[in-house]
Amino acid sequence: TGLLADFGERYQAGQADVAPVLPAQQEIPMLTLRWRQVTPGHELAAILEELDEVVKGGTYSDLGILTSTRIETKKIERALKLRGIKPASTVADDGDKGVERMLKRYFFQGREKVKVTPVPNFKGREISRAIVLLSGPNAATAYTALSRLSVGDFGSSLSVISSEPSFESFGRTWPHFFDEV
């Protein structure tokens, strides 16, 4: 939670929708934190590489990819399908709001799939392994995404793929920082 507080102070993002920090969550055991700063346009390739890193021979359950936009969500969903990975998403192909309400309702139930969703559709939820795509300067959205991590039975992992230059100095404070610009 120290990194989350630091982000909030740096970017005045403290008013965002943040998951409540429970005493057991203040220090997450077996936590892996990775930040990859990438050139704009290279986000999708970095996400797919990071997915392999986060899974490391395990399963896709309790793994979520949080994006800033619906368009990014659909691109990632298509790329996962091309790799033979089944995604669960909250974004309907045709943008039908009724379908999207249903998709949100069944998003987590019994899903062994990679969950892919825009940050606003993930509010009120948490996940133990997350990949967050930061492709724009919206600090409130970034703060909300960074606060979605929970304690997992086999450890927790938060990986950030950022093509937003204004967040790079923050990323450099992470235990594992990769400069790919």
Disulfide bonds with the S-S distance in Angstrom:
none
